[in-house]
């Protein structure tokens, strides 16, 4: 009888589920599939697919399968009900498709970053969106604010939040947004034009109108490398320094190098110190180093601090930033990347690789119990063997952590001999008689249960197994610099890895497998990796992994983990973005065959000095993986081989390859 009932229960039709359960399931389906396909299945699904909870917020970002026709039909059918529309990075959509946004007359939030947009097209779209309060756009060469209609400017005058990416010196639409409360600026201007001429940082003709900042609550600026970006951001800041908004609560400037102070910026900082109380702060390192600015800044309920690459000592961190632990209960995000002295009481006599003062980190952790995002990478944060607790032990009390970035050497056991096989005596390590040979000094991956149990006594293993719900983890070599950084200047001569990072190898990689909810993982400059066998554990256990970045694992002159990597990739069914940076890497048939089993993969990037690729393997991979839309390969293969592969892919309609 029980078996019959259970059999009947297992045959329940999905449409017999409650509306609440079905709505939750349908929320994971892309909007185009939901409206154009699922809706046609039956009457019940037709009704549910038009529920407000599903059609008021439409996300098309990175929905690479959404064609022009699909998007046009979608906007035609439900455009009037959409309130939030995210089309950012939909670079493949034509201008005619973007024009259909005019159907969404009830839009409150619109993102068109990365879309094919001109001044006239923007004017036409915004003229029909009287309810718009949030906008994201790109400003390219040729943008002319004088071509914006009066109806468009009326819409912009009501916009409260603007995200603007600049590819040319311009104020964009900022002067038209007279009610701005949040302004986010991304400066991506090249120093030279395509013809090779030097770009001027002066604003284009007709850009005399200045921004309106009187209602501003948040100002954010992120600069790509280049002097023109610095010149243009100073023009924005000069207006801000004339009259600092009284309601300013967040002031964030992200600069890859240094940004020299001017009279205007000094005046701005002085006004901020006197008149405003901040909740979020990020400044260029040159504005903080050697300055007493932090001593005079006032904070109300801060939720975000970034002091990346600042020469901030531990005592300054405790006294000037967290105020002895009294006011930081609200802090959610803290970035101390590259702050080599931040966990030391005094920076004058400390060497960069000296042991940390664990009491400073303990005070920090105690003062900020609700931290969700913490970055301590880019510095040699070595725990002492004799005094204080290990860094991982102290961080384990942060129960709300969701993203964490650490230097590789920071997770190493200070003694370097915590129940590891290489630390055993020679008599135990080398077998007698004609048994299988063991390479002396090589850290083998545990082959049996007892050895695995020994590994679980390491502080890093215990830390990750302590009930953490990390969604993002970065383990970066303290001296690591990418050969192709995104928002940093490239460095040709990188420094060798820290000696302590040699102790972090395959066992530590296996420990990451305990993070069942991790979605993003970055591993860079881990010379202690011998076989990469710990990667297999990650592939088997981290089934939610969507972004994976690996760089410089093991010995630099040889790829020692190819077999383990291929075995790992077979299990990464949710992986969407994969980035691999490894010298002497051969992208062969074995690699691409394993990668083809990542059925959700959309973006692939391979960076390999002195590396090669097999064209036939690439073609087979691209032909079988229909979701892959971006495939970048930067190797030392011949220019002839690269052009030949590109032409072959173009003929097969694979147009997103760069090699």
N, C-alpha and C positions, 0 to 999 in steps of 0.2 A: 504494500500500500504506500509506504513512504517513498519507495523508488518510483512509483507511478506519479506521485505528486511532484517529486523533484524533477521528473522528466517533463511534466506539463509546465512547471515553472520555467524550465530552461528554454521552452519553445514560445515564450511570450514575445509578441511582436513589439518592436521598438515604439510603435505608435501607441501602445497600451500603457506606456510609462506616463507618469504625471507630467503636466505642462512644465512644472518647475525644473524637473530633471531634463526634459527635452530642451528647454531653453538654455540650460547650462551646457549641454552637449553642442547645441547649434552655435553657441558663442565662440567655439574653436574653429569654425568653418569660415574660410575667406568669404568676404561679402559678395564677390562676384559669383562664386559657386552657390552661395546661399540663395541669392535672388534668381539667378538664371537657371539653376539646375535643381537643387534640393526642393525648392518651392513647388516644383511641378510634380513631385512624387505622389502626393495625396492632398485631400482637402485640409486635413488637420495641420500638416506641415506648411501648407500654403498660408494658413492663418498665423501660425507661430512664426514663420520666417519674416512676417511683417510686423512683429511685435516691436514696440518702441525701443526696448532694451537692446535690440539687435541692429536696428537701422538708423538710430539717431547718431551713433558713433561708427564711422566707416574708416577702416584702416587699409589703405592700399600700398603703404610703404613696404618695399621689398616683396610685393606680391608679383613676382616676375612673370607669372603665367597669365596675368591680366592684360589682355590685348586692348588695342584701341576700340574695337567693336564691343568688347565686353564692358569696358568702362562707360562707353556711350550709352549702352542699354541700361546699365546699372543706374546711372544718373537720370536717365529718362524715366525710369520706373519709380524710383524712391527719392529723387532729388529734393522734392519738397519737404520730406521728413528729416533729412540729414541736418544735424546741428554741428557736428564735429567731423571734418573731412581732412584726412592726412594723406596727401599725395607726394610727400617728400621723397626724393631720390627716384621718382618714376621718370627717369630720363628717356625711356623708350617711347613714351606717349607723345603723340604729335600735338602741334599747337591747336589744331582743329578739335582734338579731344579735350584739351584743357579749356577750350571755349565753352564746353558743356557745363562747366561749373556754374555758369549763370543760372542754371535751373535750380540751384540749391539756394533759394532766396531766404531761407531761415537759418543760414549758417551763422554760428557764433564764433567758431574757431576754424581757421583754414591754414594748411601748410602746403606751400608750393615750392619749397626749397628743392633745387635740382631739376626743376621742370623748365620746359621751353617757354620762356616768358619774355615779352617785350613791354615797353612802356604802354603802347596802345592796347595790347591784350590785357594787361593788368588793369588799365583804366576801364575797359569794357566790363571786366568781371566784377570789380569792386563797385561799380556804379549800381549794381543790382543787389548788393549785400548790405542793406541798411542796419542789420542787427549784428554785424561783425564786431567782435571785441578782441580777437587774437589773430595775428597774421605772421606768416613766415615766408620770406621770398629771397631770391638772389638778385643782385644788381651787377649786370654785365656791362662791358664797354658799349657805348651807344645809348645807355639809358638816359632818358630826358624827362625830368619831372614836369617840365612845362607842357608836356603832351597829356598830362592827367586832367580829366574833365572835372568840372565843378562838383558833379555828383560823386565822382571817385574821391575827391578831397573831402567831401562831407562825410563819407564813410570812414576815411582815415582819421578824421578829427575825433571819432568816437572810439578808435582802437586803443585799448589799454595795454596790450602786450604785443611787442614787435620783435621778431627774430630776423635779422638781416645779414646776409652773407655778401661781402663786397669783393668783387673781382676787378674793380676799377675804383680809383679815388672818387668818392661821391658821398653825399649825405643820403642818397637814396630817397626814401619817402619819409624819413625822420622829421623833417620840418613840417610836414602835413599832419603829423600825429600830435596834436596839441594837448591830448589828454593822457599821454603815456605814463604808465606806472611801472612797466617792466620793459627794459631795453636790452636785448642780447645781440651783440655784434661779433661777427666772425670775419677777420681780415685775411683774405686769400689772394692778395694782389702781388703779381710778379714784379720783380725789379726791372725786368726788360720786356719789351713787346715781342711779338712773334717775329718781327723783322730784325730784332737784335738791338733796337734803340732803348736807351735808358728811360724808364718810366718816371714821371714827375709825381711827387706827392701832393702837389697843389690840386685843389678841387677843380672840376671842369667848369666851363663857362655856364653861367646860369645857376650856379650853386651858392648864391650869396645868402639865401635864407638860412638861418641858423636853427638848430634843434630847440625844442621846447622841453625843458627838464623840470619845470616847477612842481609837477605832481609825481616825479620819479621816486619809486621805492627801491628798485633794483637796477643796477648798472653792471653789465657783464661784457667783457671784451676778451676775445681770444685771438692771438696773433700768430700767423704762420711766420717762418723765418723771412727776413728781408727788411731793408731800411725803409722802403716805401710804406709798408704797413705801420711802422713806428711813426712816420711823419703824419699819416692820416689820423691815427688814433689820437695824436696830440691835438689835432684840430677839434675833435669831439670833446676832449678833456678840457680844452681852453674855454669852451662855452660853459662847461660844468663848473669850472673854477670861478667864473664871474658871480654866480649865485648858487650856492650849494643848496639843493632841495632839503627842506626841513624834515620831510618824511622819509629820507633815504635810510634804508635798513640793510641793504646788501650792496657792497662795492667789491667787484671781482675783476682783476686783470691778469690774464694768463699770457706770459711772454716766454718764448723758448730760450732767449738769451737775456741780456740786460737791457733795460730801458732807462736811459739817462733822465734824471730829474730836470725839470725846467722851473722857471719862476711860477708858471701857471700851476704846475702839479704840486709844488710846495705850498702854494696858497690854498689849493684844493684840500690837501691833507691837513693843513692847519685849521681850516674851516670845519672839516669833518671832526677833528679832535675836539673842537670847541662846541659845536652845535648839534651833532647827531649822535645817536646811540645805535650801534650796528648789531645785526643778527648774523651776518656772514661777511667774511673778509678774506681777500686774496690780493696780494700786491707783488710787483716785481721784486726780486731779491735785492736789487741795487737800491730800492727805496727803504728797505728794512735794515740791511747790514750796516752796522755802525751807527744806527739811528736810535733815538729814544722815543720814536713814534709810538710804539706799542704801549709805552708807559702812560701815555696821555689819552689813548683811544678808550672810548666808553662802549661797553657792550651790555645789551639788555638781556635777551634770552638767546644767545648765539646757538646756531644749529650747524654752521659750516665754517671751518678754518682751513686755509691752505698756506703753508710757509715753505713751499718746495724750494730746495737748494739754498735756503737761508742759513747763515752762520748763527743760528739760535742755540744757545747753550741750554742745558737742562734747568739751571737755576732761573734763567730768563723765561723759559717756558712755564715754569711753575708760578713765578711771581707776577709776570706781566700778562700772561695769556689766560691761565686758568685761575689766577687770583687765589692761590693757596687751596684750590679745590672747592671754593664756595659757590661759584656761579656757572658751572659747566654741566649741570644735570640735564640741560636741554640739548647738548651737543650731539649731533648725529653723524657728522662726517669730519674727519681730521686727516689732512695730508701733510706728512712730514718727510716726503721723499727727498733724498739727497741732503737732508739735514744731519750732517755727520757728527755734530756735537749735541744734538737735542736730548740724548740720554746720558749726558755727562754733566756733572755739576759745574765744571769749569772748562772752557774751551782754550784757554791760554796755553796750558801745559799738556794737553791731551793729544796723543797721536790718533790718526784716523782709525787705526785698527786696535786701539786699546779696548779693554773690557768696559761694558756699560755700568752705570750706577743703577742697580735694580730698584733702589728706593724711589728714583725719579719716575720710572715706568709704573711702579706700584701706586704712586700718588696720582699719576695720570689716569690709570685704569679705575681707581677708586673714585676719582672726581668725575669721570665720564662713563657712568655705568650703562648708558643707553646708546653708545656708539654702534652704528651699523656699518660704517665704512671707514677703514683705517689703512693708511699707506705709510709703511716704515721702510720702503725699499731704497736702494741707492746709497746705502751706508753700511759700514762694518759694525753692526750691533752685536758684538760678541758677549755672550754671557760668561760670567766668571765661574771657574771651577770650585773655588773655595768660599766665596761670599755671596749671599743673596740667592734669590730664586732665578731659575732659567726664564728667559723671555717668553717662551711658550707656556710655561706654568702660570705666569702673570696674566697673559692674554686669555687664558681659559676662563677667567671670571667674566669676560664680556659676552654675556649670553645672547645679546641681540645682534651680534656680528652677522652681516650678510656678504660683505666683500672685504678681502684682506690681501694686502700686497706686502711681501717680506723679502729681504735679501736672503740668498741661499745660505750664506754663512751664519745667519741669525738663528736658523733652526738646527744647526749642528750641536751635538752634545759636546760640552767644553772639554771633557776628558778624551774624547775621540775613541773611547773603548767601551761603549755601553753594550755589553753582551753581543759583540760582533765577532764573527768568525775569524777575521784577520788578527784579532787581539788575542786569540788563543795561543797556547804555546806551540812551538814548532813540532813537538812530538805529537800533538793532537792534529795539527794542520796537515802534516805530510803523512800519507799512508805508508804502511810497511809493505814489503814484498813487491809483488808485481801488480798491485792495485792501480786503479786509475790515477793518473798524475794530476796534481793540483798546482796551479800557477801561484807561486809565492807572491804575496802583496796584492793580489787581485781579489776584490770583494765579490764572492759569488752570491747569487741570489739564493735564499734559503730553500733547500730541497725537501725538507721534511717538516712536520708539524712542530717538533721541539725547537728547531731553529727559528721558525716563524714566531713562536711564542716568545723567544728571547728578544726578537726585534720589537715586540710590543711593549717592551720596557723603556724604549727611547722616549724622550720628552715630546718629540714631534708626533710620534704615533699616538701617544696618550692624549695629546692636545686635540688632534683631529678626531679621535674617537670619543671625545667627551661631550657628545650630544650637540655638536655644532651644526647649524643649518646654513652653512656657507653656500652661496650661489655663485660666487666668483672668487678665484684664488690665483694669485700671481707669485711665483717664486723666481726672482730675478737675481742674477749674479750682481754683486755690488759694483763691479767694474764693467758690466755689460753695456754695450751700445750697439744698436742695430745698424746693419749696413745700409738700410733704407728706412730711416725713421720718418714718421708721418708729420709731426709738428716740431721736429728738432733738427738742428743743423747736423749734417753727416760728419762722422769722425772716422778718418781713415785708419789711424793707428790706435787700436783699442788696447786697454791695459789687460794684463793676464788676470785670471780669476784669483780670488782670495784663497789662501792655503787651506783655510777651514772648510771651504766649500767642497774640498776633496772628500770630506767625510759624508757628504750627502749624495746618496746613490740610488740604486735600484730599490732598496728596502723602503726608503722614504717615498719614492714614487708609488710603491704598493700601498703605503699608508694613506695616500690620497683617495684610494678606492673606498675608504670609509665615508666619504662625502657623497651620500646617495642623491642629494638635491642639487649638486653643483651643475651650473649651466655654462660657465666660462672658465677656462683653465689656460694659464700661460706659464711655461717653463722655459727659462733662458739661462745659459751658461752654467750648466751642471757638469763639471769635469769628472765627478765621481761616478757617473753612470757608466757601467761596464757592458751590460748586454741589453738594457732597456726593458728587462722582463717585468719591471714594475708597471710599465705602460699597459700590459695585458690586464692586470688587475683593475686599472682605471677603466679600460674598455668594457670589461665584464660587469662592473658594479656601478659605474656612473652612467646610468642609462638616460639621464636628462641632459647630457652634455651636448651643447649646441655650438660652442665656439672653442676651438683648440689652436693654440699657438706654441710651437716648439722651436727653440733656437739654440744652436751650439751645445748639444748634449754629447757628453763623452769626449774622447780625444778629437782634437780639431782636424787632424790629418786623415781621419778615417771614420766612416759612418759605421758605428759598432752596433746600432740598434735597429737595423733595417728589418730583420725577421720579426722582432717583437712589435715594431710599429705596424707592420702588415697584419699581424695577428690581432692587434688592438683595433685597427680600423674596421675589421670585419664585424665588430660588435657595436660600432657607433652609428646606430640607426637614426638618431636625432641630430647628428652633426650637420650644421649648415655652413659654417665658416671654418676653413682650415688653412693655417699659415705655417709654413716650414722654412726655416732659415738655417742652413747647414752647409758648410764648405764641402766640396768634393762629393756632393750627393748626386747619384745617378737615378733619374726618374725613369725607371725601366718598366717592363711589362708586369713584373711581380708587384711593384708598388701601385701601379694604376689598376691592376686587377683587384687588389685589396681595397683601394679607394673607391672603386665602383660599387662596392657593397654598402657604402654610406648613402643610402637611398634618399636622404633629405638634403644632400650637399648642394649648395648654391654658389659658393665662392671659394676659389682655390688660389693660393699665392705661394710660389716656390722661389726662394732667393738662395742661390748657391754659387759662391765664388769657386771657380774651377770645376763647376758641375756640368752635367750633360743631361740630355733627354733623348728618348727614343720616339721619333715621330709617329711610327705606326701605333705604339702604345697610347700616345696622346689621342690620336684619331679614334681608336677603338673606345677609349674612355669617354670622349666627348659624344660619340655616337650613341653610347648606351646610357649616359646619365643626362636625361632630358631636363632636369631642374638646374643644372649648372649653367649659370649665365655669365660668370666672370672667371677667367682662368689666366692668371699672370704667372709667367715663368721668366725669371731673371737669372740666366746662367752664362757661362763662358763659351757656349757653343758658337759655331761660326755664324756670321751674318747670313750667309747663303742658306744654311739649314733653317734659320729662324724665318727668313722670308718665304722659303719653300713651305714650311709648316703653316704660316699665316695664309698663304694663298690656298692651300688645301682646305683649311678651315672655312675660308670665305666662300669657296665653291660649295662647301657642305652647309653653308648658312650658319656657321659658328663664328660670330663676328666679335667676340669679346676676349680674344686671346692676345696677350702681349708677351713677347719673349725676346 
